[in-house]
Amino acid sequence: MKITRERPDSIAGPADWFAGSVWIDPISAPPPPSRVRLNRVHFAPRARTNWHTHPIGQTIHVLAGVGRAQREGGPVQTLPAGTTVYFEPGENHWHGAAPGAFMTHLALQEVDDAGTDVVWGREVTDAEYEG
């Protein structure tokens, strides 16, 4: 058993992954053979990820606020606190905060055999964000 009480500092979301103000709190990335990665991600209103995929899929769970998400070709979905979303492996998608609310979610994904847990794509346009 390993108990972690000390947390690393929050990390500003890189501009080539996110639009707007986003902060990431790493929660868990245990050593192999585990392949699981867990982060808490905080989005300011209108902040969002770029389009991206996960080779083994991703689950997000909205802890607070109101979010938005969209899979490629689908409608923009509103995600109130308590909502859980599973993105299929390879499903191109984005997620972030609604226009008038902050949003915090947990993000859970696995790394593949090459050590990749996410493949980042282009920015989400304002038109795409608005739906």
N, C-alpha and C positions, 0 to 999 in steps of 0.2 A: 504494500500500500504506500502511495505517495500523496501527501497532503501539501497543497500549495496555498500559502496564505499571503505571500508577497506577490504582487502583480507587477508586470512590466509597465512602463509608461504607455499611455495611449499614443498611437501612431497616426499622424495625419494621412488621410487617404491620398495616394499619388494622383496627380492631375492626369496621368495617362490611363487611369482606371476609373476615375470619378469626375463628375461635374458638380461643383458646389462644395460646401464645407462638409467633410465626412471624417470621422475619427474611428479608428479600429482599436479594439482591446483584444489582444490575443488571450484566449482562455486555455486552450489545450492543443498541443501538438506532440503527443507522446512518441518516443522512439520506436523504430521498427521492432516487431512486425506490425504494430499498429499503423494504420493508414489514415486515421481520422484527424481532421482539423476542425476546431471550433473557435469562432470569433464572435464577439459582440460588436456590432457596427452601429454608429450613431450618425444620423443624417439630419442636417438642417433642412428647413422647408425648401422644397424643389430640388434638393441635392439628389443625385442618383448615380448608379453605376453606368459604365459603358455597356454596350451589348457584350455578352460573353457566354461561354459554354463551360460545362464541367464534364470531364471524361467519364466520371462515375456518378454524376448527378449531384444535386444540392438540395438541402432542406433549409428553409428559413422559417423562423418563428418570430412574429412581431410581439415584442415585449411591451412597448409603449408608443403612444402616438398613432398616426395614421400613415400608411404607406401606399405605394402604388407598385404594380408589377405588370409586365407584359411579356408574353412569349412571341417570337416572330410570327407575324401573320394573324395574331389574335388581338382581342380588344384589351385596352388598359383596364386592369382590375384594381379596385380599392381594397386595401388591407387594413382593417382596424386592429387594434391590440387584441391579441389572442388568436389571430389567424396564423395558420401554418400552411406553407406552400412547398410542394416538392417539384423540382425541375428535373426532368428526365435527363439521362446521359446524352450529351451532345445537343440539348435543346437550347437554341439561341434565345436569350432573354435579358431583361434588365429589371432592377428594382431600386426603389428609393422612397423619399418622403413625399407626402402630398403637398400641394401648394401652401396651405396655411398651417402646417403642423410639423413638428419635429417627429422623427421616428427612430426607434431603436429595435434592431432585430438580432437574434442569434443566427449565425450561418454555420451550417454543418456540412462538410464535404470530405471526400476521401481522395488521396493521391492515387494515381495509376502506377503501373510498373516503372514508368519513367520518372516518377516523382512529381508529376503535374496534377494540380487540383483545379486549375482554372486557365482558360485560354481567352485573353482579352481581345475585344474587337473595337469597332468604331464608336464614336460618341453617339448618344441618343439625342436626336434633334428636339428642339422645343415643340415642333409639330407632333412628333411621335409621343413625347411626354404628355402633351395635352390630349392625345387620343383623337 
